[in-house]
Amino acid sequence: MDARTTLSDWRDGELVALDDCEVVEQTLDVADSFLVDDGRVLALGLHRSRFLDSAREQGFRDRAETEHFWDAAVATIPRTGAWFPRFELATIRDAHRLRFRLRPAPPLTDSVVLATADGDPRRVPDIKGPDIAQLGVLRQRAQQVGADEAVILDNGLISDGTTTALLWWRGDTLATPPLTFAKVDSVAARTVRGVAAALRIPVDEEAVTPAELKGTVVWAVNALHGIRAVTSWVDGPQLAQDAARATAWRSRLAALAREV
């Protein structure tokens, strides 16, 4: 574990520091992470709601306790530096436990290379957490062929990325995979769609194959990197680039960040 990373357990209404070397069988039921940069974060309320709702769906019914845990953990995040905290609900020895990892943010990038995944190992595709390990394997395979991220297909149609949501542009229309597809409700993608709505930019849902994105501008978005331009797709479509648009939209998201 990184020297600055800490793991805490929620016990009797407070966070208790743990050694991250517990050798016990455990299952990650829910996870939620976001970038905190010098005390500022984007869409914290949406992350909070998603974590609380997902914890309930995974069987943790005490919403008030989850709220207390979330608020206490947020209060511990430093207001200086770049951090990528993770809120967790885990099953350990057949019991639910709320946990918090305070992690330094990894280096950020503004571009990404994609590759199409060779399968879909997700068991709970609409909740972030249970499939993190399996998605990590897909991402590692993509990296072996020169990509950064893998794109998961649903019957041949673009659904999601291993750690990112995909958006693309048809001229001045923003497009997204169908919201009915089985995938995590990306806070970053929802925020980008909200900005588009505020600017009265059309947003369409499209069920497309990778090949059908030939010539489009594609973005990979998540709560760590924000908007990343997809510069290429290994053995996939040739994509267009629009650096000015990506820069302008990154500025719009930055303007929405608020103090923790």
HUVEN-V60526 format. One line per field, one symbol per residue. burial: + if it has 9 or more other ideal C-beta (glycine too) atoms within 8 Angstrom, else -. A space follows every 10 residues. Layout:
burial = ???
This chain:
burial = ----+-++++ ----+--+-- -------+++ +++++++-++ ++++-+++-+ ++-+++-+-+ --+-++++++ -+++-++--- -+++++++++ ++---+++++ +++++--+-+ -++++++--+ ++--+-++++ ++-++++++- +++-+-++++ ++++--++++ ++-++++++- --+++++--- +-++-+++++ +++-+++--- +-++++-+-+ --+--+++++ ++++++++++ --++-++-+- -+--++--++ -++--++--+
